[in-house]
């Protein structure tokens, strides 16, 4: 086995980088992941403000990044890429969770998997030019009944809430959960 520069630590049968991300680097990895998630939220909130508060038309309302890089925001690659980053992040950091927090984190992972499937459907349509049910633009399944901007706010919300609940429970574990933890995420016990 090649040396990765990471001390081998066993977590759920894994060693190396994955184990380190779920043990000694778990807290830092969670904070880094949450930074990315919150930055994505800011983009969606700015877009909602542009549409509902400023009255901009939807095609022109592309968040902060879209003001400088409109081609980036209109590309399905960026949206699919973020959905994939979320899915990989939720999956990769999952082993560090125990008990109730793992249940909530797992719920977020399951919901993000569906969100990823919807974005995969969009990128396939965008790449092939064959749109769902003859629509004029790439369309996801749920987008058939809910407009895209509102749908993305909804998807981000339903993934974000169980993720935050999972993180809060992870940082404030029960005594039994604390015993199972292999990371330093838990807040110190009151003496």
N, CA, C and O atoms as a DFTB+ gen file, in Angstrom:
764 C
 N C O
     1  1       0.852      -1.179       0.000
     2  2       0.000       0.000       0.000
     3  2       0.895       1.239       0.000
     4  3       1.881       1.284       0.736
     5  1       0.567       2.238      -0.810
     6  2       1.371       3.455      -0.921
     7  2       1.218       4.301       0.329
     8  3       0.138       4.370       0.916
     9  1       2.292       4.936       0.729
    10  2       2.278       5.819       1.883
    11  2       1.647       7.148       1.492
    12  3       2.095       7.789       0.542
    13  1       0.602       7.572       2.219
    14  2      -0.123       8.802       1.887
    15  2       0.324       9.992       2.720
    16  3      -0.116      11.117       2.486
    17  1       1.189       9.748       3.682
    18  2       1.598      10.844       4.555
    19  2       0.641      11.052       5.707
    20  3       0.852      11.942       6.530
    21  1      -0.412      10.247       5.784
    22  2      -1.385      10.337       6.863
    23  2      -1.221       9.107       7.728
    24  3      -1.211       7.982       7.230
    25  1      -1.091       9.325       9.028
    26  2      -0.954       8.199       9.940
    27  2      -2.186       7.315       9.813
    28  3      -3.311       7.815       9.796
    29  1      -1.983       6.028       9.726
    30  2      -3.079       5.083       9.536
    31  2      -3.870       4.946      10.832
    32  3      -3.327       4.557      11.866
    33  1      -5.158       5.271      10.763
    34  2      -6.054       5.162      11.895
    35  2      -7.279       4.400      11.442
    36  3      -7.876       4.751      10.424
    37  1      -7.667       3.375      12.164
    38  2      -8.820       2.579      11.749
    39  2     -10.113       3.228      12.228
    40  3     -10.252       3.568      13.403
    41  1     -11.049       3.393      11.312
    42  2     -12.397       3.871      11.607
    43  2     -13.328       3.081      10.719
    44  3     -13.318       3.257       9.500
    45  1     -14.130       2.217      11.302
    46  2     -15.076       1.456      10.503
    47  2     -14.402       0.656       9.405
    48  3     -14.984       0.472       8.335
    49  1     -13.193       0.176       9.641
    50  2     -12.511      -0.658       8.663
    51  2     -11.751       0.121       7.607
    52  3     -11.234      -0.485       6.669
    53  1     -11.660       1.438       7.718
    54  2     -10.912       2.213       6.730
    55  2      -9.667       2.785       7.376
    56  3      -9.609       2.950       8.594
    57  1      -8.671       3.086       6.558
    58  2      -7.450       3.692       7.054
    59  2      -7.079       4.851       6.159
    60  3      -7.674       5.038       5.098
    61  1      -6.103       5.627       6.578
    62  2      -5.593       6.706       5.737
    63  2      -6.412       7.970       5.810
    64  3      -6.927       8.340       6.865
    65  1      -6.527       8.632       4.664
    66  2      -7.172       9.941       4.585
    67  2      -8.630       9.908       5.041
    68  3      -9.061      10.776       5.799
    69  1      -9.385       8.918       4.588
    70  2     -10.795       8.827       4.977
    71  2     -10.934       8.693       6.491
    72  3     -11.796       9.324       7.101
    73  1     -10.086       7.872       7.085
    74  2     -10.118       7.709       8.534
    75  2      -9.761       9.017       9.232
    76  3     -10.405       9.389      10.213
    77  1      -8.745       9.717       8.737
    78  2      -8.339      10.988       9.347
    79  2      -9.452      12.025       9.240
    80  3      -9.673      12.797      10.173
    81  1     -10.155      12.048       8.104
    82  2     -11.258      13.001       7.931
    83  2     -12.406      12.727       8.893
    84  3     -13.200      13.623       9.180
    85  1     -12.500      11.513       9.387
    86  2     -13.578      11.150      10.302
    87  2     -13.112      10.994      11.741
    88  3     -13.883      10.577      12.605
    89  1     -11.839      11.332      12.001
    90  2     -11.312      11.280      13.368
    91  2     -10.676      12.619      13.699
    92  3     -11.370      13.575      14.044
    93  1      -9.357      12.687      13.594
    94  2      -8.650      13.894      14.058
    95  2      -8.919      15.127      13.209
    96  3      -8.747      16.239      13.707
    97  1      -9.333      14.988      11.956
    98  2      -9.618      16.147      11.094
    99  2     -11.121      16.373      10.905
   100  3     -11.531      17.221      10.113
   101  1     -11.937      15.611      11.636
   102  2     -13.386      15.663      11.413
   103  2     -13.948      17.065      11.652
   104  3     -14.716      17.577      10.838
   105  1     -13.567      17.676      12.763
   106  2     -14.098      19.008      13.076
   107  2     -13.709      20.017      11.995
   108  3     -14.561      20.770      11.524
   109  1     -12.459      20.043      11.602
   110  2     -12.003      20.972      10.556
   111  2     -12.698      20.680       9.229
   112  3     -13.093      21.599       8.511
   113  1     -12.845      19.391       8.908
   114  2     -13.509      19.018       7.654
   115  2     -14.971      19.445       7.669
   116  3     -15.487      19.917       6.656
   117  1     -15.645      19.285       8.809
   118  2     -17.048      19.715       8.920
   119  2     -17.172      21.225       8.759
   120  3     -18.063      21.705       8.058
   121  1     -16.288      21.970       9.402
   122  2     -16.332      23.432       9.275
   123  2     -16.049      23.875       7.839
   124  3     -16.703      24.785       7.330
   125  1     -15.080      23.237       7.189
   126  2     -14.789      23.555       5.795
   127  2     -15.971      23.240       4.892
   128  3     -16.319      24.024       4.009
   129  1     -16.580      22.094       5.119
   130  2     -17.751      21.685       4.345
   131  2     -18.901      22.665       4.561
   132  3     -19.572      23.057       3.606
   133  1     -19.127      23.058       5.802
   134  2     -20.210      24.006       6.091
   135  2     -19.938      25.370       5.461
   136  3     -20.878      26.051       5.052
   137  1     -18.685      25.778       5.374
   138  2     -18.348      27.039       4.709
   139  2     -18.814      26.993       3.249
   140  3     -19.415      27.947       2.754
   141  1     -18.535      25.891       2.575
   142  2     -18.944      25.728       1.177
   143  2     -20.468      25.740       1.070
   144  3     -21.023      26.386       0.181
   145  1     -21.142      25.030       1.968
   146  2     -22.606      24.958       1.955
   147  2     -23.213      26.339       2.192
   148  3     -24.161      26.723       1.507
   149  1     -22.677      27.082       3.148
   150  2     -23.215      28.418       3.446
   151  2     -22.937      29.383       2.299
   152  3     -23.781      30.226       1.993
   153  1     -21.781      29.281       1.661
   154  2     -21.497      30.118       0.495
   155  2     -22.507      29.841      -0.611
   156  3     -22.945      30.765      -1.296
   157  1     -22.876      28.590      -0.790
   158  2     -23.895      28.223      -1.780
   159  2     -25.247      28.811      -1.402
   160  3     -25.983      29.301      -2.259
   161  1     -25.572      28.759      -0.096
   162  2     -26.818      29.356       0.395
   163  2     -26.851      30.851       0.098
   164  3     -27.875      31.380      -0.333
   165  1     -25.737      31.526       0.329
   166  2     -25.667      32.968       0.059
   167  2     -26.014      33.239      -1.397
   168  3     -26.762      34.171      -1.691
   169  1     -25.480      32.436      -2.312
   170  2     -25.790      32.606      -3.733
   171  2     -27.291      32.502      -3.981
   172  3     -27.866      33.332      -4.685
   173  1     -27.927      31.479      -3.401
   174  2     -29.365      31.301      -3.606
   175  2     -30.177      32.414      -2.945
   176  3     -31.187      32.854      -3.495
   177  1     -29.749      32.866      -1.786
   178  2     -30.471      33.951      -1.108
   179  2     -30.343      35.245      -1.896
   180  3     -31.323      35.974      -2.053
   181  1     -29.145      35.540      -2.392
   182  2     -28.957      36.733      -3.226
   183  2     -29.829      36.640      -4.469
   184  3     -30.435      37.631      -4.877
   185  1     -29.898      35.476      -5.067
   186  2     -30.739      35.291      -6.249
   187  2     -32.210      35.540      -5.904
   188  3     -32.924      36.188      -6.670
   189  1     -32.661      35.034      -4.766
   190  2     -34.051      35.258      -4.339
   191  2     -34.306      36.745      -4.100
   192  3     -35.365      37.253      -4.470
   193  1     -33.360      37.446      -3.490
   194  2     -33.497      38.897      -3.281
   195  2     -33.578      39.613      -4.626
   196  3     -34.394      40.516      -4.809
   197  1     -32.729      39.206      -5.561
   198  2     -32.745      39.829      -6.885
   199  2     -34.108      39.666      -7.556
   200  3     -34.587      40.586      -8.218
   201  1     -34.731      38.506      -7.389
   202  2     -36.017      38.245      -8.026
   203  2     -37.166      38.906      -7.265
   204  3     -37.942      39.665      -7.846
   205  1     -37.275      38.617      -5.955
   206  2     -38.458      39.008      -5.196
   207  2     -38.390      40.395      -4.585
   208  3     -39.430      41.031      -4.413
   209  1     -37.205      40.888      -4.252
   210  2     -37.094      42.229      -3.657
   211  2     -36.748      43.288      -4.695
   212  3     -37.269      44.403      -4.652
   213  1     -35.866      42.936      -5.631
   214  2     -35.432      43.918      -6.631
   215  2     -36.244      43.847      -7.925
   216  3     -36.168      44.745      -8.764
   217  1     -37.020      42.772      -8.078
   218  2     -37.871      42.639      -9.258
   219  2     -37.135      42.307     -10.551
   220  3     -37.657      42.544     -11.641
   221  1     -35.932      41.763     -10.438
   222  2     -35.181      41.405     -11.643
   223  2     -35.833      40.190     -12.298
   224  3     -36.393      39.344     -11.600
   225  1     -35.770      40.089     -13.621
   226  2     -36.271      38.869     -14.275
   227  2     -35.385      37.680     -13.909
   228  3     -34.188      37.844     -13.676
   229  1     -35.970      36.492     -13.858
   230  2     -35.246      35.289     -13.443
   231  2     -33.952      35.071     -14.241
   232  3     -32.922      34.776     -13.635
   233  1     -33.965      35.204     -15.572
   234  2     -32.706      34.957     -16.297
   235  2     -31.565      35.902     -15.896
   236  3     -30.393      35.541     -16.010
   237  1     -31.904      37.108     -15.429
   238  2     -30.880      38.076     -15.032
   239  2     -30.476      37.903     -13.567
   240  3     -29.429      38.403     -13.153
   241  1     -31.282      37.212     -12.790
   242  2     -31.047      37.017     -11.352
   243  2     -30.192      35.779     -11.149
   244  3     -30.702      34.663     -11.051
   245  1     -28.892      35.992     -11.089
   246  2     -27.980      34.849     -11.037
   247  2     -27.062      34.876      -9.819
   248  3     -25.984      34.283      -9.853
   249  1     -27.463      35.543      -8.757
   250  2     -26.649      35.568      -7.550
   251  2     -25.428      36.456      -7.692
   252  3     -25.330      37.239      -8.637
   253  1     -24.507      36.338      -6.767
   254  2     -23.291      37.154      -6.754
   255  2     -22.344      36.724      -7.873
   256  3     -21.879      37.563      -8.645
   257  1     -22.056      35.428      -7.967
   258  2     -21.145      34.946      -9.003
   259  2     -21.649      35.284     -10.404
   260  3     -20.865      35.603     -11.297
   261  1     -22.959      35.210     -10.583
   262  2     -23.542      35.469     -11.892
   263  2     -23.371      36.896     -12.370
   264  3     -23.425      37.161     -13.571
   265  1     -23.165      37.821     -11.439
   266  2     -22.930      39.213     -11.845
   267  2     -21.610      39.352     -12.589
   268  3     -21.493      40.153     -13.516
   269  1     -20.612      38.565     -12.177
   270  2     -19.294      38.643     -12.796
   271  2     -19.056      37.538     -13.825
   272  3     -18.328      37.734     -14.798
   273  1     -19.672      36.382     -13.605
   274  2     -19.451      35.237     -14.484
   275  2     -20.788      34.634     -14.919
   276  3     -21.105      33.511     -14.528
   277  1     -21.577      35.353     -15.718
   278  2     -22.909      34.843     -16.084
   279  2     -22.869      33.500     -16.808
   280  3     -23.777      32.685     -16.651
   281  1     -21.834      33.268     -17.593
   282  2     -21.704      31.994     -18.305
   283  2     -21.558      30.832     -17.333
   284  3     -21.999      29.720     -17.620
   285  1     -20.933      31.089     -16.172
   286  2     -20.724      30.046     -15.179
   287  2     -22.048      29.634     -14.546
   288  3     -22.308      28.445     -14.359
   289  1     -22.873      30.606     -14.221
   290  2     -24.134      30.341     -13.546
   291  2     -25.129      29.667     -14.484
   292  3     -25.923      28.833     -14.051
   293  1     -25.089      30.025     -15.766
   294  2     -26.032      29.421     -16.711
   295  2     -25.601      28.021     -17.123
   296  3     -26.351      27.331     -17.814
   297  1     -24.422      27.588     -16.721
   298  2     -23.915      26.264     -17.055
   299  2     -24.443      25.232     -16.064
   300  3     -24.396      25.449     -14.853
   301  1     -24.933      24.136     -16.565
   302  2     -25.380      23.048     -15.685
   303  2     -24.198      22.408     -14.960
   304  3     -24.378      21.762     -13.928
   305  1     -22.994      22.584     -15.497
   306  2     -21.807      21.973     -14.904
   307  2     -21.597      22.485     -13.477
   308  3     -21.304      21.694     -12.580
   309  1     -21.739      23.787     -13.254
   310  2     -21.564      24.345     -11.911
   311  2     -22.594      23.754     -10.944
   312  3     -22.247      23.349      -9.834
   313  1     -23.843      23.708     -11.363
   314  2     -24.904      23.204     -10.489
   315  2     -24.713      21.718     -10.193
   316  3     -24.862      21.276      -9.053
   317  1     -24.383      20.960     -11.226
   318  2     -24.138      19.530     -11.018
   319  2     -22.906      19.332     -10.135
   320  3     -22.899      18.478      -9.249
   321  1     -21.870      20.127     -10.382
   322  2     -20.646      20.027      -9.591
   323  2     -20.909      20.258      -8.118
   324  3     -20.385      19.533      -7.272
   325  1     -21.719      21.267      -7.799
   326  2     -22.010      21.519      -6.387
   327  2     -22.834      20.380      -5.798
   328  3     -22.579      19.960      -4.670
   329  1     -23.817      19.872      -6.541
   330  2     -24.619      18.748      -6.049
   331  2     -23.727      17.544      -5.771
   332  3     -23.939      16.822      -4.796
   333  1     -22.734      17.329      -6.624
   334  2     -21.805      16.218      -6.445
   335  2     -20.882      16.458      -5.241
   336  3     -20.624      15.536      -4.468
   337  1     -20.390      17.681      -5.083
   338  2     -19.553      18.026      -3.928
   339  2     -20.338      17.795      -2.636
   340  3     -19.801      17.251      -1.671
   341  1     -21.598      18.205      -2.618
   342  2     -22.438      17.985      -1.431
   343  2     -22.594      16.495      -1.145
   344  3     -22.457      16.059      -0.002
   345  1     -22.881      15.722      -2.182
   346  2     -23.082      14.288      -2.009
   347  2     -21.809      13.627      -1.486
   348  3     -21.858      12.839      -0.542
   349  1     -20.685      13.944      -2.092
   350  2     -19.396      13.363      -1.675
   351  2     -19.057      13.809      -0.252
   352  3     -18.608      12.997       0.557
   353  1     -19.265      15.089       0.062
   354  2     -18.976      15.584       1.409
   355  2     -19.819      14.903       2.468
   356  3     -19.304      14.481       3.503
   357  1     -21.119      14.793       2.212
   358  2     -22.009      14.134       3.175
   359  2     -21.626      12.667       3.356
   360  3     -21.630      12.153       4.474
   361  1     -21.296      12.000       2.257
   362  2     -20.918      10.587       2.332
   363  2     -19.565      10.407       3.034
   364  3     -19.415       9.542       3.897
   365  1     -18.595      11.225       2.657
   366  2     -17.240      11.093       3.196
   367  2     -17.193      11.340       4.699
   368  3     -16.482      10.633       5.413
   369  1     -17.932      12.324       5.191
   370  2     -17.863      12.699       6.610
   371  2     -18.833      11.911       7.493
   372  3     -18.867      12.107       8.707
   373  1     -19.612      11.030       6.892
   374  2     -20.658      10.281       7.598
   375  2     -20.117       9.362       8.681
   376  3     -20.731       9.247       9.742
   377  1     -18.985       8.703       8.448
   378  2     -18.468       7.731       9.419
   379  2     -18.064       8.371      10.742
   380  3     -17.964       7.676      11.753
   381  1     -17.832       9.678      10.756
   382  2     -17.461      10.349      11.995
   383  2     -18.633      10.579      12.935
   384  3     -18.434      10.935      14.096
   385  1     -19.847      10.380      12.449
   386  2     -21.050      10.618      13.253
   387  2     -21.479       9.348      13.971
   388  3     -21.247       8.239      13.491
   389  1     -22.115       9.528      15.139
   390  2     -22.618       8.398      15.916
   391  2     -24.039       8.695      16.374
   392  3     -24.459       9.852      16.417
   393  1     -24.761       7.663      16.707
   394  2     -26.081       7.807      17.311
   395  2     -27.053       8.675      16.539
   396  3     -27.215       8.541      15.327
   397  1     -27.699       9.574      17.280
   398  2     -28.733      10.440      16.697
   399  2     -28.180      11.312      15.586
   400  3     -28.851      11.534      14.578
   401  1     -26.972      11.805      15.759
   402  2     -26.388      12.692      14.746
   403  2     -26.178      11.953      13.428
   404  3     -26.336      12.534      12.354
   405  1     -25.826      10.682      13.511
   406  2     -25.621       9.893      12.285
   407  2     -26.955       9.690      11.550
   408  3     -26.994       9.689      10.319
   409  1     -28.030       9.520      12.300
   410  2     -29.353       9.372      11.687
   411  2     -29.719      10.625      10.900
   412  3     -30.157      10.531       9.754
   413  1     -29.541      11.798      11.507
   414  2     -29.877      13.055      10.837
   415  2     -28.946      13.316       9.651
   416  3     -29.392      13.764       8.595
   417  1     -27.658      13.034       9.829
   418  2     -26.693      13.221       8.734
   419  2     -27.054      12.277       7.578
   420  3     -26.976      12.659       6.410
   421  1     -27.445      11.052       7.914
   422  2     -27.863      10.084       6.901
   423  2     -29.103      10.544       6.146
   424  3     -29.217      10.324       4.940
   425  1     -30.031      11.182       6.852
   426  2     -31.220      11.735       6.193
   427  2     -30.806      12.810       5.193
   428  3     -31.298      12.835       4.064
   429  1     -29.906      13.695       5.605
   430  2     -29.398      14.731       4.689
   431  2     -28.730      14.085       3.479
   432  3     -28.909      14.549       2.354
   433  1     -27.964      13.020       3.699
   434  2     -27.296      12.311       2.607
   435  2     -28.321      11.724       1.630
   436  3     -28.159      11.843       0.416
   437  1     -29.363      11.099       2.153
   438  2     -30.404      10.529       1.295
   439  2     -31.112      11.589       0.465
   440  3     -31.347      11.396      -0.727
   441  1     -31.450      12.704       1.094
   442  2     -32.101      13.801       0.374
   443  2     -31.167      14.399      -0.673
   444  3     -31.602      14.747      -1.771
   445  1     -29.885      14.519      -0.334
   446  2     -28.920      15.056      -1.296
   447  2     -28.720      14.089      -2.452
   448  3     -28.458      14.520      -3.575
   449  1     -28.836      12.807      -2.201
   450  2     -28.723      11.842      -3.298
   451  2     -29.807      12.121      -4.343
   452  3     -29.528      12.142      -5.542
   453  1     -31.045      12.336      -3.882
   454  2     -32.126      12.656      -4.823
   455  2     -31.849      13.990      -5.520
   456  3     -32.046      14.105      -6.729
   457  1     -31.398      14.989      -4.777
   458  2     -31.060      16.292      -5.366
   459  2     -29.999      16.093      -6.453
   460  3     -30.078      16.705      -7.518
   461  1     -29.020      15.248      -6.186
   462  2     -27.973      14.942      -7.162
   463  2     -28.578      14.278      -8.404
   464  3     -28.194      14.610      -9.526
   465  1     -29.512      13.350      -8.218
   466  2     -30.164      12.686      -9.359
   467  2     -30.863      13.716     -10.233
   468  3     -30.792      13.647     -11.460
   469  1     -31.539      14.671      -9.601
   470  2     -32.221      15.730     -10.353
   471  2     -31.202      16.545     -11.171
   472  3     -31.458      16.858     -12.333
   473  1     -30.063      16.884     -10.579
   474  2     -29.033      17.639     -11.307
   475  2     -28.378      16.781     -12.391
   476  3     -28.014      17.293     -13.450
   477  1     -28.228      15.496     -12.135
   478  2     -27.699      14.602     -13.161
   479  2     -28.639      14.581     -14.366
   480  3     -28.191      14.622     -15.512
   481  1     -29.930      14.517     -14.103
   482  2     -30.925      14.570     -15.173
   483  2     -30.798      15.872     -15.965
   484  3     -30.880      15.866     -17.193
   485  1     -30.598      16.984     -15.260
   486  2     -30.452      18.282     -15.935
   487  2     -29.185      18.340     -16.795
   488  3     -29.223      18.834     -17.922
   489  1     -28.069      17.839     -16.268
   490  2     -26.822      17.926     -17.038
   491  2     -26.853      16.989     -18.243
   492  3     -26.284      17.311     -19.286
   493  1     -27.501      15.850     -18.117
   494  2     -27.639      14.946     -19.265
   495  2     -28.475      15.632     -20.347
   496  3     -28.124      15.583     -21.526
   497  1     -29.575      16.269     -19.951
   498  2     -30.408      16.977     -20.928
   499  2     -29.640      18.124     -21.576
   500  3     -29.713      18.327     -22.788
   501  1     -28.911      18.863     -20.764
   502  2     -28.135      19.989     -21.275
   503  2     -27.076      19.522     -22.268
   504  3     -26.820      20.184     -23.274
   505  1     -26.467      18.380     -21.978
   506  2     -25.402      17.850     -22.831
   507  2     -25.923      17.249     -24.129
   508  3     -25.256      17.302     -25.162
   509  1     -27.120      16.677     -24.067
   510  2     -27.659      15.982     -25.242
   511  2     -28.621      16.828     -26.067
   512  3     -28.834      16.555     -27.249
   513  1     -29.206      17.862     -25.445
   514  2     -30.214      18.666     -26.146
   515  2     -31.580      18.002     -26.190
   516  3     -32.512      18.552     -26.777
   517  1     -31.715      16.827     -25.580
   518  2     -32.999      16.125     -25.497
   519  2     -33.617      16.438     -24.141
   520  3     -33.147      15.944     -23.117
   521  1     -34.671      17.257     -24.126
   522  2     -35.244      17.746     -22.880
   523  2     -36.455      16.909     -22.448
   524  3     -37.203      16.397     -23.280
   525  1     -36.623      16.788     -21.154
   526  2     -37.683      15.998     -20.543
   527  2     -39.057      16.429     -21.048
   528  3     -39.398      17.611     -21.012
   529  1     -39.821      15.482     -21.506
   530  2     -41.191      15.690     -21.978
   531  2     -41.316      16.816     -23.004
   532  3     -42.328      17.517     -23.049
   533  1     -40.286      16.982     -23.821
   534  2     -40.333      17.979     -24.886
   535  2     -40.281      19.427     -24.419
   536  3     -40.613      20.337     -25.177
   537  1     -39.862      19.645     -23.168
   538  2     -39.749      21.013     -22.641
   539  2     -38.715      21.795     -23.442
   540  3     -37.842      21.184     -24.058
   541  1     -38.782      23.134     -23.453
   542  2     -37.817      23.935     -24.220
   543  2     -36.446      24.064     -23.557
   544  3     -35.488      24.488     -24.204
   545  1     -36.340      23.706     -22.284
   546  2     -35.085      23.814     -21.534
   547  2     -34.920      22.551     -20.683
   548  3     -35.891      21.828     -20.461
   549  1     -33.685      22.276     -20.200
   550  2     -33.509      21.142     -19.290
   551  2     -34.433      21.287     -18.079
   552  3     -34.535      22.359     -17.482
   553  1     -35.095      20.201     -17.735
   554  2     -36.104      20.226     -16.680
   555  2     -35.943      18.996     -15.797
   556  3     -35.807      17.881     -16.299
   557  1     -35.958      19.200     -14.471
   558  2     -35.892      18.070     -13.548
   559  2     -37.296      17.530     -13.309
   560  3     -38.277      18.137     -13.738
   561  1     -37.395      16.399     -12.632
   562  2     -38.691      15.759     -12.398
   563  2     -39.611      16.669     -11.579
   564  3     -40.734      16.952     -11.995
   565  1     -39.141      17.120     -10.428
   566  2     -39.978      17.954      -9.559
   567  2     -40.212      19.329     -10.177
   568  3     -41.204      19.992      -9.873
   569  1     -39.309      19.748     -11.032
   570  2     -39.461      21.041     -11.718
   571  2     -40.674      21.040     -12.645
   572  3     -41.110      22.102     -13.088
   573  1     -41.211      19.891     -12.935
   574  2     -42.435      19.818     -13.734
   575  2     -43.605      20.457     -12.995
   576  3     -44.577      20.887     -13.616
   577  1     -43.508      20.518     -11.642
   578  2     -44.604      21.106     -10.859
   579  2     -44.183      22.312     -10.016
   580  3     -45.040      23.074      -9.569
   581  1     -42.876      22.500      -9.791
   582  2     -42.373      23.615      -8.980
   583  2     -41.334      24.372      -9.806
   584  3     -40.436      23.750     -10.375
   585  1     -41.437      25.716      -9.886
   586  2     -40.438      26.484     -10.648
   587  2     -39.026      26.260     -10.123
   588  3     -38.834      25.986      -8.938
   589  1     -38.040      26.378     -11.006
   590  2     -36.649      26.017     -10.705
   591  2     -36.050      26.782      -9.524
   592  3     -35.420      26.169      -8.661
   593  1     -36.228      28.094      -9.463
   594  2     -35.630      28.870      -8.372
   595  2     -36.179      28.401      -7.029
   596  3     -35.414      28.140      -6.100
   597  1     -37.489      28.294      -6.926
   598  2     -38.119      27.863      -5.687
   599  2     -37.735      26.423      -5.353
   600  3     -37.538      26.084      -4.186
   601  1     -37.630      25.580      -6.376
   602  2     -37.252      24.183      -6.165
   603  2     -35.843      24.078      -5.588
   604  3     -35.601      23.279      -4.683
   605  1     -34.915      24.878      -6.107
   606  2     -33.548      24.822      -5.580
   607  2     -33.484      25.335      -4.149
   608  3     -32.735      24.799      -3.333
   609  1     -34.257      26.363      -3.838
   610  2     -34.318      26.825      -2.444
   611  2     -34.871      25.707      -1.552
   612  3     -34.359      25.468      -0.459
   613  1     -35.911      25.033      -2.025
   614  2     -36.512      23.937      -1.267
   615  2     -35.517      22.804      -1.063
   616  3     -35.337      22.339       0.063
   617  1     -34.859      22.347      -2.145
   618  2     -33.895      21.256      -2.028
   619  2     -32.770      21.611      -1.063
   620  3     -32.399      20.802      -0.213
   621  1     -32.235      22.809      -1.192
   622  2     -31.148      23.203      -0.296
   623  2     -31.626      23.256       1.148
   624  3     -30.887      22.890       2.061
   625  1     -32.851      23.706       1.358
   626  2     -33.418      23.785       2.703
   627  2     -33.590      22.396       3.311
   628  3     -33.181      22.162       4.448
   629  1     -34.201      21.460       2.549
   630  2     -34.480      20.144       3.128
   631  2     -33.218      19.312       3.331
   632  3     -33.237      18.364       4.115
   633  1     -32.137      19.636       2.659
   634  2     -30.858      18.962       2.920
   635  2     -30.149      19.656       4.078
   636  3     -29.556      18.994       4.930
   637  1     -30.207      20.976       4.114
   638  2     -29.494      21.765       5.113
   639  2     -30.020      21.519       6.538
   640  3     -29.230      21.392       7.473
   641  1     -31.334      21.453       6.701
   642  2     -31.912      21.317       8.050
   643  2     -31.448      20.037       8.742
   644  3     -30.934      20.128       9.858
   645  1     -31.596      18.842       8.147
   646  2     -31.103      17.665       8.869
   647  2     -29.581      17.651       9.026
   648  3     -29.057      17.062       9.971
   649  1     -28.876      18.301       8.098
   650  2     -27.417      18.387       8.216
   651  2     -27.053      19.212       9.454
   652  3     -26.168      18.824      10.217
   653  1     -27.721      20.332       9.654
   654  2     -27.445      21.176      10.824
   655  2     -27.862      20.463      12.107
   656  3     -27.133      20.499      13.099
   657  1     -29.020      19.821      12.098
   658  2     -29.450      19.065      13.281
   659  2     -28.414      17.995      13.605
   660  3     -28.048      17.808      14.765
   661  1     -27.944      17.293      12.576
   662  2     -26.916      16.272      12.781
   663  2     -25.651      16.848      13.382
   664  3     -25.061      16.256      14.285
   665  1     -25.229      18.010      12.881
   666  2     -24.004      18.632      13.421
   667  2     -24.187      19.073      14.865
   668  3     -23.290      18.882      15.686
   669  1     -25.341      19.664      15.190
   670  2     -25.589      20.102      16.563
   671  2     -25.599      18.897      17.501
   672  3     -24.976      18.933      18.562
   673  1     -26.297      17.836      17.118
   674  2     -26.327      16.634      17.956
   675  2     -24.949      15.994      18.066
   676  3     -24.602      15.428      19.102
   677  1     -24.165      16.087      16.993
   678  2     -22.807      15.533      16.993
   679  2     -21.908      16.304      17.957
   680  3     -21.053      15.717      18.620
   681  1     -22.099      17.591      18.030
   682  2     -21.259      18.418      18.912
   683  2     -21.751      18.398      20.354
   684  3     -21.032      18.806      21.266
   685  1     -22.974      17.925      20.557
   686  2     -23.550      17.813      21.901
   687  2     -24.090      16.391      22.104
   688  3     -25.297      16.199      22.251
   689  1     -23.202      15.407      22.111
   690  2     -23.632      14.009      22.182
   691  2     -24.093      13.599      23.571
   692  3     -23.745      14.228      24.570
   693  1     -24.879      12.538      23.615
   694  2     -25.218      11.907      24.890
   695  2     -23.948      11.226      25.395
   696  3     -23.008      11.041      24.623
   697  1     -23.900      10.851      26.669
   698  2     -22.712      10.137      27.170
   699  2     -22.397       8.869      26.352
   700  3     -21.229       8.584      26.089
   701  1     -23.414       8.119      25.955
   702  2     -23.183       6.897      25.171
   703  2     -22.615       7.235      23.786
   704  3     -21.714       6.552      23.300
   705  1     -23.140       8.283      23.158
   706  2     -22.640       8.701      21.846
   707  2     -21.204       9.214      21.957
   708  3     -20.371       8.948      21.091
   709  1     -20.927       9.953      23.035
   710  2     -19.578      10.489      23.253
   711  2     -18.563       9.355      23.346
   712  3     -17.445       9.477      22.844
   713  1     -18.946       8.258      23.982
   714  2     -18.045       7.102      24.110
   715  2     -17.702       6.493      22.755
   716  3     -16.604       5.969      22.569
   717  1     -18.633       6.559      21.814
   718  2     -18.420       5.983      20.481
   719  2     -17.646       6.913      19.557
   720  3     -17.098       6.464      18.550
   721  1     -17.592       8.200      19.882
   722  2     -16.954       9.180      19.003
   723  2     -15.442       8.985      18.952
   724  3     -14.809       8.670      19.959
   725  1     -14.875       9.177      17.761
   726  2     -13.433       9.073      17.563
   727  2     -12.859      10.404      17.069
   728  3     -11.740      10.455      16.558
   729  1     -13.640      11.482      17.227
   730  2     -13.194      12.807      16.777
   731  2     -13.259      13.765      17.964
   732  3     -13.643      13.370      19.065
   733  1     -12.891      14.998      17.743
   734  2     -12.871      16.015      18.808
   735  2     -13.980      17.037      18.630
   736  3     -13.873      18.167      19.107
   737  1     -15.051      16.639      17.942
   738  2     -16.127      17.589      17.639
   739  2     -16.983      17.950      18.843
   740  3     -17.525      19.054      18.895
   741  1     -17.118      17.053      19.808
   742  2     -18.005      17.290      20.941
   743  2     -17.498      18.446      21.798
   744  3     -16.303      18.574      22.064
   745  1     -18.441      19.281      22.219
   746  2     -18.067      20.348      23.139
   747  2     -17.684      19.707      24.469
   748  3     -18.225      18.661      24.826
   749  1     -16.755      20.322      25.209
   750  2     -16.339      19.737      26.485
   751  2     -17.529      19.604      27.440
   752  3     -18.449      20.422      27.428
   753  1     -17.490      18.575      28.249
   754  2     -18.542      18.347      29.250
   755  2     -18.451      19.399      30.351
   756  3     -17.366      19.834      30.735
   757  1     -19.613      19.789      30.842
   758  2     -19.647      20.700      31.991
   759  2     -19.189      19.922      33.222
   760  3     -19.579      18.773      33.433
   761  1     -18.356      20.574      34.026
   762  2     -17.805      19.895      35.216
   763  2     -18.645      20.192      36.413
   764  3     -18.349      19.715      37.509
